[in-house]
Amino acid sequence: MKRTKTSKAWMMEHVTDPYVQLAKHEGYRSRASYKLLEIIERDHLLKSGMRVVDLGATPGGWSQVVAQKLAGQGKVIALDLLEMAPLAGVTFIQGDFREDAVLAELVKTLDDRPVDLVISDMAPNLSGVGLVDQARVMHLAELALEFALQHLKPGGSFLVKVFQGDGFDEYIRAMRGHFRQVATRKPKASRSRTNEIYLLAKDLTRAE
């Protein structure tokens, strides 16, 4: 199939992206690793012994960062519908986290203990239609929040990618109903032309 001008422009941007080049040089699976690294350092997000669940983990850039930071002193579980190549220090579960069988496997892996941190860099396949894409992104964010509320321990934290647009303000209000702190983060590795932003919720107070 012949590439369109748009796809060629995207490929050129991707190939010349300094974070893509840095990821290759430093051995990270994706440029998204640097988004999480910045947030971890700024917000002191990880501590030894933490139990972390990464939703929509493939190709594994975020799980890789967490596993390296914990250095074996904790547990990292990655979930995704797509396959993910093995990562040292990461337990991968393939499937839809909304399905009972997948959740049962997660609970078993966690030894039926709650989670300290849920992270989600999930994004749908974008159609290019703004309203449609926004609705899809917010739907995934809502599913991630629901998951976090079900599995985080009191005082736990939740980091999620969203797009600014319809449903954004309502989503933040929902988070503030459950967490004592909710902050926005726009890492340097997040392309400035996109309206993606990360919401960091800390100190879960109640799940219902």
C-alpha positions in Angstrom: 0.0 0.0 0.0 1.3 3.4 -1.0 2.0 5.7 2.0 0.1 8.9 2.3 1.8 12.2 2.9 0.5 12.1 6.5 1.9 8.7 7.2 5.2 9.7 5.6 5.3 12.9 7.8 4.6 10.8 10.9 7.3 8.4 10.1 9.8 11.1 9.5 8.9 12.8 12.8 9.2 9.4 14.6 12.5 8.5 13.1 14.0 11.9 13.9 12.4 12.2 17.4 15.2 12.7 20.0 13.3 10.5 22.5 13.0 7.7 20.0 16.7 7.9 19.3 17.5 8.1 23.1 15.2 5.0 23.8 17.2 3.0 21.2 20.5 4.1 22.6 19.5 3.4 26.3 17.6 0.2 25.6 14.1 1.3 26.4 11.2 -0.3 24.5 9.5 3.0 23.7 9.9 6.8 23.9 7.0 6.7 26.4 9.5 5.4 29.0 10.8 9.0 29.4 7.3 10.3 30.2 7.1 7.9 33.2 10.7 8.5 34.2 10.1 12.2 34.5 6.9 11.8 36.6 8.5 9.2 38.8 11.4 11.5 39.6 9.2 14.6 40.1 6.6 13.0 42.2 8.7 10.3 44.0 6.2 7.8 42.8 8.0 4.5 43.5 9.3 3.0 46.7 10.9 -0.3 47.4 8.5 -3.2 47.9 5.6 -1.6 45.9 3.1 -3.7 44.0 2.4 -2.1 40.6 -0.1 -2.9 37.8 0.5 -1.5 34.3 -2.6 -1.5 32.2 -2.2 -1.6 28.4 1.4 -2.3 28.9 2.6 -3.5 25.4 5.3 -2.9 24.2 6.4 -2.6 27.8 8.2 0.7 28.1 6.5 1.7 31.4 6.8 -1.8 32.9 10.4 -1.8 32.0 11.0 1.5 33.9 9.1 0.3 37.0 10.9 -3.0 37.1 14.3 -1.3 36.8 13.5 1.2 39.5 12.2 -1.4 41.9 15.2 -3.7 41.2 13.5 -6.8 42.4 12.2 -5.2 45.6 8.5 -5.3 44.6 6.2 -6.7 42.1 5.2 -5.5 38.6 2.3 -7.0 36.7 1.6 -5.9 33.1 -1.7 -6.5 31.3 -2.5 -6.1 27.7 -4.7 -7.5 24.9 -1.6 -7.8 22.7 1.4 -10.0 23.2 4.4 -8.5 25.0 8.0 -9.8 24.8 9.2 -11.0 28.3 10.8 -8.4 30.6 13.0 -9.2 33.6 11.1 -8.6 36.8 7.7 -8.3 35.1 4.8 -10.7 35.2 2.7 -10.4 32.0 -0.9 -11.4 31.7 -2.4 -11.3 28.2 -6.1 -10.5 28.0 -8.9 -8.0 28.7 -8.7 -6.8 32.3 -12.5 -6.4 32.3 -12.9 -10.2 32.0 -13.4 -12.4 35.1 -10.7 -14.9 34.0 -8.1 -12.2 33.6 -9.0 -10.6 36.9 -8.8 -14.0 38.6 -5.3 -14.5 37.2 -4.3 -11.1 38.4 -5.7 -11.7 41.9 -3.8 -15.0 42.1 -0.6 -13.3 41.0 -1.0 -10.7 43.6 -1.7 -13.3 46.3 -5.0 -11.6 46.9 -3.2 -8.5 48.2 -4.0 -4.9 47.2 -1.9 -2.8 44.8 0.1 0.3 45.6 0.1 1.9 42.2 -1.9 1.5 39.0 -0.4 3.1 35.8 -2.1 3.3 32.4 -0.7 4.7 29.2 -3.5 3.1 27.2 -4.7 4.7 24.0 -7.1 3.4 21.3 -6.5 3.2 17.6 -7.2 6.8 16.6 -9.6 7.4 13.7 -8.7 11.0 13.1 -12.2 12.1 14.0 -11.7 14.3 17.0 -15.0 13.6 18.9 -14.8 9.9 18.3 -11.2 9.6 19.4 -11.9 11.7 22.5 -14.8 9.5 23.5 -12.6 6.4 23.0 -9.7 7.8 25.1 -12.0 8.8 27.9 -13.7 5.4 27.9 -10.4 3.7 28.4 -9.5 6.1 31.2 -12.8 5.4 32.9 -12.2 1.7 32.7 -8.7 2.2 34.2 -10.1 4.3 37.0 -12.7 1.7 37.8 -9.9 -0.9 37.9 -7.8 1.2 40.2 -10.6 1.8 42.6 -11.2 -1.9 42.8 -7.6 -3.0 43.3 -5.7 -0.2 45.0 -5.0 -0.2 48.7 -6.1 2.8 50.8 -3.4 5.5 50.2 -2.6 4.0 46.8 -1.9 6.0 43.7 -3.1 6.1 40.0 -1.5 7.5 36.9 -3.4 7.7 33.7 -3.1 9.2 30.2 -6.1 11.2 29.0 -6.8 13.8 26.2 -8.1 17.2 27.1 -11.5 17.7 25.6 -15.1 16.4 26.2 -15.4 14.5 29.5 -12.0 15.7 30.8 -13.3 18.0 33.6 -15.9 15.4 34.7 -13.2 12.8 34.9 -11.0 15.0 37.1 -14.0 15.6 39.4 -14.5 11.8 39.6 -10.9 11.3 40.6 -11.1 14.0 43.3 -14.0 12.1 44.8 -11.7 9.2 45.6 -8.2 10.6 46.0 -6.8 13.4 48.3 -4.5 14.7 45.6 -5.0 15.0 41.8 -2.4 16.8 39.6 -1.9 17.2 35.9 1.5 16.4 34.3 2.8 17.1 30.8 6.2 15.4 30.5 8.8 16.8 28.2 8.6 13.6 26.1 4.9 14.2 25.5 4.7 15.9 22.1 3.6 19.5 22.4 1.3 19.3 19.4 -0.9 16.6 21.1 -3.5 17.3 23.7 -2.5 14.3 25.7 -1.9 14.9 29.4 -1.3 12.7 32.4 -3.4 12.8 35.6 -1.7 11.7 38.8 -4.0 10.8 41.7 -2.4 10.1 45.1 -3.7 8.9 48.4 -6.8 6.9 47.7 -9.4 7.6 50.4 -12.4 5.6 49.3 -13.4 3.3 46.4 -17.1 4.0 46.5 
